Amino acid sequence: MRFDPFRQFEQIMDQSSAGTRTPRTVPMTALRRGDTVIVDLDLPGVFEDDVELTVERNVVTVRARRAPARQEGDEVIIDERPSGEFTRQLFLGDNLDAGRMTPDLRDGVLRLTIPVSEESKPRRIPLGSSRDKGPAETSTSSG
């Protein structure tokens, strides 16, 4: 390991401002697969009990907390893993059914599977034939 005084200074500043800093953003990937949207959020080292998932209208909020691994009496040599509170908000379109969303936390990844609402799925609309209908009747007045 090489000594980097600027990195050490940066770590000290990060640690000293940890209590006043806003929560960090959770990295994510979102994609559509058929009739569902899949969102993967990276939460390494976070336990299920430390994750809060809420839905309000069309906003999904994920809050997670990771405690530092160090214990009292430990001499910290390097600590680059962020700890504290992490948060991410997802603004869902009206075409997604947040009420049927299913979360799954596995191997440090929180997967949200959100189905597309039935009203938003493409559907075929049958056409009527004008031959099935009689000619349009028009009333003419003769004066």
N, C-alpha and C positions, 0 to 999 in steps of 0.2 A: 504494500500500500504506500502510496506517495502522499506526502503532506501538501495540502492545498489550503493556504490560509484564507483565500477568498471563499472557498466552498465551506470551510468551517464557520466563517463569519455569516454566510448565508444561512447555514443550519441554525446558528444561534438566533438570528433574527426571526427565522421561521418558528422556532420553538417559543421565543418570547412573545410573538404576536399570535400564537395559536388560539388563545382564548378570545381574541377580539376579531379574528378573521371570519369572514363569511364562509359557509360550508362550500366544500369543493364540488365541482361538477363530476358526475359519473359518466365515463365514456360509454358510448352505446352504438349499436348497429340496428337499423330498422329496415325491414324489407317486406314486400307483399309476396305471399306464396298462395296462389289460388284465391280462395275466399277468406283468407286470414292475413293479418299483419303480425309479423313476429318481431319483437323488440328484445335484443340482448343487451343487458347492462352489466358491466364489469364491477364486481364487488368482491375481490379476492380477500380472504381472511375475515370475512364478515359472516357471523352466525345468523341463522334464521330469526332468532329472538331479537336481533339487533336491526331488523329491517322493518320499516313501517311503510305500507302501501295504502294510499288513499285515492279515492275517485270522487271528484265533485264536479257535477255537470260533465263537461267534456275535458277536464283537466285531471291527469293522473300524476300524482306526486309520489316519488320514491325517496325515502330518507333512510340512511344507513349510518351505523356508528361502528367504528373499529378502534378498539383500545390499543395503546402501544404495548409491545411485547415485553418491554423492560419492567423490571420489578425494583423495589426499593433495595438499594445497596449495589445494583448493577452499575458497572462502569461502561458507559456508552462509548464505543469506538467509532461506529458509523451508524447513522439512523436516517436512511433515505426514504423509508416507507411512510407515507402520510397516514396519520391517524386523526381521529376526531369524527366530525359529522360530514357526510357526503349527501348531496341532494341532486335531484333531477326532476324537472316537470316536463310532461308531454302534453301538448295541446292536440286533442284528437278531433278530427273532422266529424261532421254529422253522419258520415257514411260508416263509421265504426260503432260497434255495439260494446261499449265499455262495461255494461252490466253483465256481459257473458265472458269477460276477460278471465284468463286463467294464468296465475303466476306459478313459477317453478324455480327454486333456487338449488343449483347443483354445480359443484366444482367451481365455486366463486363467480358464477354467472347467473343473474336473475333473468329468466326468460318470461316475457309477457306475450301470451298468444291472444290476439284480439280479433274476433270474427267481424267480417264485413256485415253490416245490417242487411236484413232481408230486402228492405225497400231500396237499397243501393245496388243490389246485384243486377246485372244485366238480364233482361228477360225479353222474350219474343212477344210482340203484340200482333195478334192476327188482324189481317186487313179484311174489311168488308167489301163486297163486290157491289158496284153500282147497278149491275144487271139484275140483282136480286130485288131491287127496289123499283117501284113504278116510277114513271116520269114525274118529275116535280110538277105539282099542280100550281098554276099561277092564276090568280084571279085578275081578270081584266074588266074594267068598267067601261062601258060605252055610254057615252054621254048623251 
